Amino acid sequence: MKTNTELNSRAFVLGLDGVPWDLLEEWVGAGELKHFGTVMREGTAGPLTSTVPATTPLAWPSIATGVRPDKHGIYGFRRLTENYTHQVYTGNDVKQPALWEMLSPAIVGNVPMTYPAREINGTMVAGMMTPQIGEGFTYPQSLSDEITTRIPDYQIALDWSQYLNSKDEFLPDLNALVQNRRELMRLLMADDDWRLFFFVYTAPDRLQHIIWEEDILLEHYRYLDDILGEVMAYVEDHDATLYIVSDHGFGPIEKKVAVNRVLANEGLLTQRKQKGVRGTLSKLGITKDGVMGVLSRLGIDDEMVVDHLPQSVTAQVAKQIPGAHFLFDVDHANTTAFVYSFGHVYVNDTRRFEQGIVDPTEIPAVKRQLRSVFEGLTDPETGEHVLRVTDGTVEYPTDPTAPDLIVEPLPRYDIATALSEEVFTPTPMAGNHLPEGIFLAWGSDIAAGSQPTDATVYDVAPTVLHGLGEAIPDNTDGRVLREIFTLKSIPATAEIREKAYAKGEVIATVDEDFSDVENRLRGLGYIE
């Protein structure tokens, strides 16, 4: 590598979805992960605080752009509309320029929320939320054919729901998926024309959702360590600085907390009454779960229903058949507040929603009431508090339509939005997200044995840019982690400059069926 008085002109960002700092630190300390240990000794390492809430669709755009969700525009996997329906977010909804638009040429592989692949100075292979291998999967489009030729078994993702009751089949299928992802990385590595190489492995997150057994997890992390060794050799050959980041941490869970049921029990949310068609169906014992059970026995699953019926039709049917859906089975005309997606709490105000009933001037009082309800909730078996509450106007200050509050589960719990009969229910998932991911860096400019101070996902983009001698975005919510650089290196001594970066034009339209994507998300417990 170059000496620390010269400026490295390349950065390789290796993304590992869902790697928890405490687990990584423990295994490195036990000598289990050779290459992670080398990075920690010769470079910098520490926890990386995620977004609020700590979840993939918010955090990866924040890592790539250096701004909070209220600026980059992504609040989850699906966008809530004013009439209480939702639409899938895509990369076209990201409103801020990403690192690959600020550094070029760039190679981008498997980064979540990048579908459809956009035209950049370089190469892009879209990641999580890509419906299928086809148009919009890669830029340039010809790369898609090369991938399917070179890696004929390449898959964007697995149908995770099928593994909850067949975990013996899960591990070999997941391992094959990761191996093919590694082959994709190697294919992209054949191109030496880049300043930024940004590649993500999402497998740690998927494994930990379904299995939380330390011997199995450690075996997977050993394979990730082997991948890291290959990346380190590549980085050294290309005089680059290596950054290793995860979007959030992880931990085991035991129960789900039905947060909309909490609101219903407090009289703040009203479930739709069983009258008219709904009442008749209810008396006959016909529910959403029952209907889907019958269709399943006929060989018809959720995907086929969504595939063959327009969204407007499925939404209307969903409103007629009684069930526990957090949108379709709520009487919004008599509801003060509801929880959507990843713990986003919305006051049902008249300014934002078609059937809003709360005057905007009353929102602060309603928020205080909601905070008291959620923060006061305890597990009846243990007496422990189970939820953490954050004010949405503080966390998302620039967006007046942002959620009013965010409720997050404390360790060992998860949030459910469905209107189940009980507040606390068992969960089929083994683990779920926690706020502390990882930040590691290694290269000639990185101080050996250093630690970042209070690093967040918003700090990654400005630190990468400054490390390459570039200006950071003038609207970033992060900072340059100057403390990770060696004292006499250029990044440690150079002035931090700012500039406004332009967002690239959206050139690819999205006209896809996302039913398969939603099934994958459902299998991981991300949507209900």
C-alpha positions in Angstrom: 0.0 0.0 0.0 1.0 3.6 -0.2 2.6 5.4 2.7 0.4 7.4 5.0 1.6 10.7 3.6 0.0 9.8 0.2 -3.7 9.8 -0.4 -5.4 6.6 -1.3 -7.6 7.3 -4.3 -9.9 4.3 -4.0 -12.4 3.1 -1.4 -13.9 -0.4 -1.1 -17.1 -0.5 1.0 -18.0 -4.1 2.1 -21.5 -4.2 3.5 -22.6 -7.0 5.8 -26.2 -6.8 6.6 -27.2 -7.3 10.3 -23.7 -8.0 11.9 -23.8 -7.1 15.6 -20.8 -5.5 17.2 -20.9 -7.4 20.4 -20.9 -10.8 18.6 -18.1 -9.8 16.2 -16.0 -8.5 19.0 -16.5 -11.6 21.1 -15.5 -14.0 18.3 -12.5 -11.9 17.2 -11.4 -11.8 20.9 -11.6 -15.6 21.0 -9.4 -15.9 17.9 -12.2 -17.3 15.7 -12.1 -14.8 12.9 -8.6 -14.3 11.5 -9.1 -11.5 9.0 -11.6 -9.5 11.0 -8.9 -9.7 13.8 -6.3 -8.4 11.4 -8.5 -5.4 10.5 -9.1 -4.6 14.1 -5.4 -4.7 15.0 -4.1 -2.9 12.0 -7.1 -0.6 11.4 -10.1 0.9 13.3 -13.1 -0.9 14.7 -16.2 0.0 16.8 -20.0 -0.1 16.9 -22.0 1.8 14.3 -25.4 3.1 15.4 -28.2 2.6 13.0 -31.2 4.6 12.0 -34.4 4.9 14.0 -35.8 2.4 13.6 -32.8 0.1 13.0 -33.8 -1.5 9.8 -32.5 -2.3 6.3 -34.6 0.0 4.0 -33.8 3.1 6.1 -30.2 2.3 7.0 -28.6 1.4 3.6 -29.8 4.6 1.9 -28.5 6.5 4.9 -25.1 4.8 4.7 -24.9 5.5 1.0 -26.1 9.2 1.2 -25.0 10.4 4.6 -28.5 11.7 5.4 -31.5 10.7 7.6 -34.6 9.2 6.1 -36.5 12.5 6.1 -34.0 13.7 3.5 -33.4 10.6 1.4 -37.1 9.7 1.5 -37.2 6.0 2.4 -39.1 5.1 5.6 -39.6 1.3 5.0 -40.2 -1.2 2.3 -43.6 0.3 1.5 -44.9 3.9 1.4 -48.1 4.8 3.3 -50.6 6.9 1.3 -53.2 9.4 2.4 -56.0 6.8 1.8 -54.4 4.1 4.0 -53.0 1.9 1.2 -49.3 1.3 0.5 -46.9 1.1 -2.4 -43.5 -0.5 -2.6 -40.5 1.8 -2.4 -37.8 1.5 -5.0 -34.5 3.1 -5.7 -36.3 5.8 -7.7 -37.7 7.1 -4.4 -34.3 7.9 -3.0 -34.1 11.7 -3.2 -30.4 12.2 -2.3 -27.3 11.4 -4.3 -25.6 8.2 -3.2 -21.8 7.6 -3.0 -21.8 6.1 -6.5 -23.1 9.4 -7.8 -20.5 11.4 -5.9 -17.5 9.1 -6.7 -16.8 7.7 -10.1 -16.3 5.4 -11.8 -18.1 3.1 -9.4 -19.0 -0.6 -9.1 -22.1 -1.3 -7.0 -23.3 -4.8 -6.2 -26.3 -6.1 -4.3 -26.9 -2.9 -2.3 -30.5 -2.9 -0.9 -33.0 -0.3 -2.3 -31.1 0.2 -5.6 -33.7 -1.3 -7.9 -34.0 -0.3 -10.7 -30.3 -0.1 -11.4 -29.7 3.4 -12.6 -27.3 4.7 -15.2 -24.0 5.6 -13.5 -20.4 6.1 -14.5 -19.6 2.5 -13.9 -21.5 -0.7 -13.1 -24.5 -1.5 -10.9 -26.2 -4.8 -10.0 -29.4 -4.1 -8.0 -30.0 -5.8 -4.7 -32.8 -6.4 -2.2 -36.3 -5.3 -3.5 -35.4 -6.4 -7.1 -38.4 -8.4 -8.4 -36.5 -10.6 -10.8 -33.5 -10.9 -13.1 -34.5 -8.9 -16.1 -34.9 -5.2 -17.0 -33.7 -2.9 -14.2 -31.5 -5.7 -12.6 -28.2 -4.3 -13.9 -26.6 -1.3 -15.6 -25.6 -1.8 -18.2 -28.4 -4.1 -19.2 -26.0 -6.4 -21.0 -24.4 -7.3 -17.6 -27.6 -9.2 -16.7 -26.9 -11.7 -19.5 -23.3 -12.1 -18.5 -24.3 -12.9 -14.9 -26.9 -15.5 -15.9 -24.3 -17.1 -18.2 -21.4 -17.0 -15.7 -23.5 -17.8 -12.6 -26.5 -19.8 -14.0 -27.9 -20.5 -10.5 -27.8 -16.8 -9.4 -30.8 -15.8 -7.3 -31.7 -12.4 -6.0 -33.2 -13.9 -2.8 -34.9 -17.0 -1.4 -38.5 -17.5 -0.4 -37.8 -17.2 3.3 -41.2 -18.2 4.5 -40.7 -21.8 3.3 -37.8 -22.3 5.7 -39.5 -21.4 9.0 -40.6 -25.0 9.5 -37.8 -26.7 7.5 -34.6 -25.3 8.8 -32.6 -28.4 7.7 -33.1 -27.2 4.1 -32.4 -23.6 4.9 -28.6 -23.7 5.5 -27.5 -25.5 2.3 -29.8 -23.1 0.2 -28.5 -20.1 2.0 -24.9 -21.2 1.6 -25.5 -21.7 -2.1 -27.0 -18.2 -2.3 -23.9 -16.7 -0.6 -21.5 -18.6 -2.8 -23.2 -17.2 -5.9 -23.1 -13.8 -4.4 -19.3 -14.2 -4.0 -19.1 -15.3 -7.6 -20.8 -12.1 -8.5 -18.3 -10.1 -6.5 -15.5 -11.8 -8.3 -17.0 -11.1 -11.6 -17.2 -7.4 -10.8 -13.7 -7.4 -9.4 -12.4 -8.3 -12.9 -13.0 -4.6 -13.7 -10.1 -2.4 -12.4 -11.7 0.9 -13.5 -13.2 2.2 -10.2 -12.8 4.7 -7.4 -15.6 3.2 -5.4 -16.4 -0.4 -5.0 -19.6 -1.0 -2.9 -20.8 -4.5 -2.4 -23.2 -6.0 0.2 -23.8 -9.4 1.6 -27.3 -9.7 3.2 -27.0 -13.3 4.3 -26.1 -12.6 8.0 -29.4 -10.8 8.5 -31.4 -13.6 6.8 -29.7 -16.4 8.8 -30.1 -14.6 12.1 -33.8 -14.0 11.5 -34.4 -17.7 11.1 -31.7 -19.3 13.3 -30.0 -18.0 16.4 -27.7 -20.8 17.4 -24.2 -19.6 18.1 -22.4 -22.6 16.5 -24.3 -22.2 13.3 -23.8 -18.5 13.3 -20.1 -18.8 13.9 -19.7 -21.2 11.0 -21.4 -18.6 8.7 -19.1 -15.8 10.1 -16.1 -17.9 9.4 -17.2 -18.0 5.8 -17.6 -14.2 5.8 -14.1 -14.0 7.3 -12.8 -16.0 4.3 -14.6 -13.6 2.0 -13.0 -10.7 3.9 -9.5 -12.2 3.4 -10.1 -12.2 -0.4 -11.4 -8.6 -0.3 -8.4 -7.5 1.7 -6.0 -8.9 -0.8 -7.9 -7.2 -3.6 -7.9 -3.9 -1.7 -4.2 -4.1 -1.1 -3.5 -4.8 -4.8 -5.5 -1.7 -5.7 -4.1 0.8 -3.1 -7.6 1.2 -1.7 -9.0 1.9 1.8 -11.4 -0.8 3.0 -14.5 0.1 5.0 -16.6 -2.7 6.5 -20.1 -1.7 7.7 -23.4 -3.2 8.8 -26.7 -1.4 8.7 -27.8 -2.6 12.2 -27.1 -5.2 14.8 -29.0 -8.3 15.8 -30.1 -10.3 18.8 -32.4 -13.2 19.8 -36.1 -12.5 20.3 -38.8 -14.3 22.3 -42.1 -12.5 21.8 -43.9 -10.1 19.5 -45.7 -7.0 20.8 -48.9 -6.2 19.0 -48.7 -2.4 19.1 -51.9 -1.7 17.3 -53.7 -4.0 19.8 -52.2 -1.8 22.5 -53.9 1.2 20.9 -57.2 -0.6 20.5 -57.2 -1.6 24.1 -56.7 2.1 25.0 -59.6 3.2 22.8 -57.2 5.0 20.4 -57.8 2.7 17.5 -61.1 1.2 16.4 -61.4 -2.1 14.5 -63.9 -2.2 11.7 -67.2 -3.5 12.8 -68.5 -6.7 11.4 -71.5 -5.4 9.5 -72.8 -5.6 6.0 -70.7 -8.0 3.9 -68.1 -8.2 6.6 -70.7 -9.1 9.2 -72.3 -11.8 7.1 -68.9 -13.3 6.4 -67.9 -13.1 10.0 -71.1 -14.9 11.1 -70.2 -17.6 8.6 -66.8 -17.9 10.1 -65.1 -16.6 6.9 -61.9 -14.7 7.7 -58.8 -13.8 5.7 -56.8 -16.5 7.3 -59.5 -19.0 6.6 -59.9 -18.0 3.0 -56.1 -18.2 2.4 -56.1 -21.6 4.0 -58.7 -22.9 1.6 -56.9 -21.3 -1.4 -53.7 -22.8 -0.2 -55.2 -26.3 -0.1 -56.2 -25.7 -3.7 -52.6 -24.7 -4.6 -53.3 -21.0 -4.7 -51.0 -18.9 -2.5 -50.7 -15.1 -1.7 -48.4 -14.6 -4.6 -50.8 -16.0 -7.2 -53.7 -14.0 -5.8 -51.8 -10.7 -6.0 -50.3 -11.8 -9.4 -53.6 -12.2 -11.1 -55.7 -9.4 -9.5 -55.1 -5.6 -9.7 -54.0 -4.0 -6.4 -57.2 -2.0 -6.3 -59.3 -5.2 -6.4 -57.2 -7.1 -3.8 -57.4 -4.0 -1.5 -61.2 -3.9 -1.8 -61.5 -7.6 -1.2 -59.2 -7.3 1.8 -61.5 -4.6 3.3 -64.6 -6.8 2.9 -63.2 -10.0 4.5 -62.8 -9.7 8.3 -59.4 -10.2 9.7 -56.6 -8.5 11.7 -54.8 -6.4 9.1 -53.3 -3.2 10.5 -54.7 -1.1 7.6 -57.7 -2.9 6.0 -59.3 -3.9 9.3 -59.1 -0.5 11.0 -62.0 1.9 11.1 -60.0 5.0 10.4 -63.0 7.3 10.7 -63.0 6.5 14.4 -59.3 6.0 15.0 -57.0 8.5 16.7 -53.6 6.9 15.9 -52.2 3.7 14.3 -48.8 2.0 13.9 -47.5 1.3 10.4 -44.5 -0.6 9.1 -41.4 -0.6 11.4 -43.1 0.9 14.4 -44.0 4.2 12.7 -46.8 5.8 14.7 -49.1 8.2 12.9 -51.6 10.5 14.5 -54.7 10.2 12.2 -54.9 13.9 11.6 -57.1 15.8 9.1 -54.1 17.3 7.3 -52.5 14.1 6.2 -55.2 11.5 5.9 -58.5 11.2 4.0 -60.4 10.0 7.1 -58.4 11.9 9.6 -60.2 12.9 12.8 -57.5 14.7 14.8 -57.1 18.5 14.3 -53.4 19.3 13.6 -53.3 21.6 16.7 -54.1 18.6 18.9 -51.2 16.4 17.6 -48.7 17.4 20.4 -51.2 16.3 23.1 -52.0 13.1 21.3 -48.3 12.3 21.0 -47.8 12.8 24.7 -50.7 10.4 25.4 -49.3 7.8 22.9 -45.8 8.1 24.4 -47.2 7.4 27.9 -49.1 4.4 26.6 -46.2 2.8 24.8 -43.5 3.6 27.4 -45.7 2.3 30.1 -46.3 -1.1 28.5 -44.8 -4.0 30.4 -44.5 -7.7 29.9 -47.0 -9.3 32.3 -44.7 -12.3 32.9 -41.6 -10.3 33.7 -42.7 -6.8 34.5 -40.1 -5.4 32.1 -40.8 -2.5 29.9 -40.7 -3.6 26.2 -40.8 -0.5 24.0 -38.6 2.5 23.4 -40.3 5.7 21.9 -38.6 8.4 19.8 -40.3 11.6 18.7 -40.6 11.6 14.9 -40.3 15.4 14.6 -36.9 15.2 16.3 -35.7 12.2 14.4 -37.1 13.3 11.0 -37.1 17.2 11.4 -37.2 18.2 7.7 -40.3 16.2 6.6 -43.7 17.4 7.9 -45.4 14.2 6.7 -43.0 11.9 8.6 -44.3 9.6 11.3 -45.2 11.3 14.6 -43.5 8.8 16.8 -41.3 5.7 16.4 -41.8 2.7 18.7 -38.9 0.2 18.8 -38.8 -3.1 20.7 -36.3 -3.5 23.5 -34.0 -6.6 23.4 -35.7 -10.0 23.2 -38.9 -8.4 21.7 -40.2 -7.7 18.3 -43.1 -5.5 17.0 -46.2 -6.8 15.3 -48.6 -4.4 13.5 -51.4 -7.0 13.1 -54.5 -6.6 15.3 -54.1 -9.9 17.1 -56.3 -10.6 20.0 -53.4 -10.6 22.5 -50.7 -7.9 23.0 -48.0 -10.5 23.6 -47.7 -13.4 21.2 -45.0 -16.0 20.4 -42.9 -15.3 17.4 -41.7 -17.8 14.7 -38.6 -15.8 14.2 -35.3 -16.5 16.0 -33.8 -13.0 16.0 -34.4 -9.4 15.1 -32.6 -6.1 14.6 -30.8 -4.1 17.3 -29.3 -0.6 16.9 -25.5 -1.4 17.1 -23.9 -2.6 13.9 -20.2 -2.5 13.0 -17.8 0.0 11.5 -14.3 -1.1 10.5 -11.7 0.4 8.3 -8.3 -0.7 7.1 -5.6 0.9 4.9 -2.5 3.0 4.9 -4.4 6.1 6.1 -6.2 4.3 8.9 -4.6 4.4 12.4 -3.9 1.0 13.8 -5.9 0.1 16.9 -8.1 3.2 16.7 -11.8 3.4 17.5 -14.5 5.7 16.0 -16.3 7.8 18.5 -20.1 7.5 18.6 -20.2 6.5 14.9 -23.5 6.4 13.1 -24.6 5.2 9.7 -24.8 8.9 8.6 -21.0 9.2 9.1 -20.0 6.5 6.5 -20.5 8.6 3.3 -18.8 11.8 4.5 -15.9 9.7 6.0 -15.4 7.8 2.7 -15.5 11.0 0.7 -13.1 12.9 2.9 -10.8 9.9 2.9 -10.5 10.2 -0.9 -9.9 14.0 -0.7 -13.4 14.8 -1.8 -15.9 17.3 -0.4 -18.7 16.0 1.7 -22.4 16.7 1.1 -23.4 20.2 2.4 -26.6 18.7 3.9 -25.1 15.6 5.5 -26.4 14.5 8.9 -23.1 12.8 9.6 -19.6 13.8 10.2 -16.1 12.8 9.1 -14.7 10.3 11.5 -11.4 12.1 11.5 -10.2 10.2 14.6 -9.7 7.0 12.6 -7.0 8.4 10.3 -3.3 8.4 11.1 -2.1 11.7 12.5 0.1 12.7 9.6 -2.2 11.4 6.8 -3.9 13.8 4.5 -7.4 12.9 5.7 -6.4 13.7 9.3 -4.9 17.1 8.4 -6.8 18.3 5.4 -9.7 20.8 5.7 -13.1 19.3 5.5 -14.8 20.8 2.5 -18.5 20.8 1.7 -20.5 21.0 -1.6 -24.0 20.4 -3.0 -24.1 17.2 -5.0 -26.6 16.7 -7.8 -29.0 13.8 -7.8 -28.9 11.7 -11.0 -31.9 11.6 -13.2 -34.3 8.6 -12.9 -34.1 6.9 -16.3 -35.7 3.5 -15.6 -39.4 3.3 -14.9 -40.8 0.7 -12.5 -43.6 -1.3 -14.0 -43.2 -4.6 -12.1 -45.2 -7.0 -10.0 -43.6 -6.9 -6.5 -45.7 -9.8 -5.1 -42.6 -12.1 -5.0 -40.7 -9.4 -3.2 -43.4 -9.0 -0.6 -43.5 -12.7 -0.1 -39.8 -12.6 0.7 -40.3 -9.8 3.1 -43.2 -11.6 4.8 -41.0 -14.7 5.3 -38.6 -12.6 7.3 -41.3 -11.0 9.4 -40.8 -7.6 7.8 -44.4 -7.2 6.6 -47.7 -8.8 7.8 
